[in-house]
Amino acid sequence: MKRSLITHDDYCTFMVSKQHLNSNGEVFLLLIICWLKLLNNTHL
């Protein structure tokens, strides 16, 4: 069974582009969460 996997970087880029389209508090929060997860992965 094939699943389309999205990489962490692609997800972050997608969130950044959405942030530019509509500066929404929720989108900004997701971007921060994404960034924190990226930092977490770097330490692990």
C-alpha positions as CSV (number, residue, x, y, z in Angstrom):
1,M,0.0,0.0,0.0
2,K,1.5,3.3,-1.1
3,R,1.2,6.4,1.1
4,S,2.3,9.8,0.1
5,L,4.8,10.9,2.8
6,I,5.5,14.5,3.4
7,T,8.9,15.4,4.8
8,H,9.2,17.6,7.8
9,D,10.9,20.3,5.7
10,D,8.1,20.2,3.2
11,Y,5.6,20.6,5.9
12,C,7.4,23.6,7.4
13,T,7.7,25.2,4.0
14,F,4.0,24.6,3.4
15,M,3.1,26.2,6.7
16,V,5.4,29.2,5.9
17,S,3.6,29.7,2.6
18,K,0.2,29.5,4.3
19,Q,1.5,32.1,6.8
20,H,2.2,34.5,4.0
21,L,-1.2,33.9,2.4
22,N,-3.2,34.6,5.5
23,S,-1.4,35.8,8.6
24,N,-3.6,33.8,10.9
25,G,-2.8,33.2,14.6
26,E,-3.5,29.5,14.2
27,V,-1.2,29.2,11.2
28,F,1.5,31.0,13.1
29,L,1.1,28.7,16.1
30,L,1.4,25.7,13.8
31,L,4.6,27.2,12.4
32,I,6.0,27.6,15.9
33,I,5.1,24.0,16.8
34,C,6.7,22.8,13.5
35,W,9.9,24.8,14.4
36,L,10.0,23.3,17.9
37,K,9.6,19.8,16.5
38,L,12.5,20.5,14.1
39,L,14.7,21.6,17.0
40,N,13.6,18.5,18.9
41,N,14.6,16.2,16.0
42,T,18.0,17.9,15.8
43,H,18.7,17.2,19.4
44,L,17.6,13.6,19.0
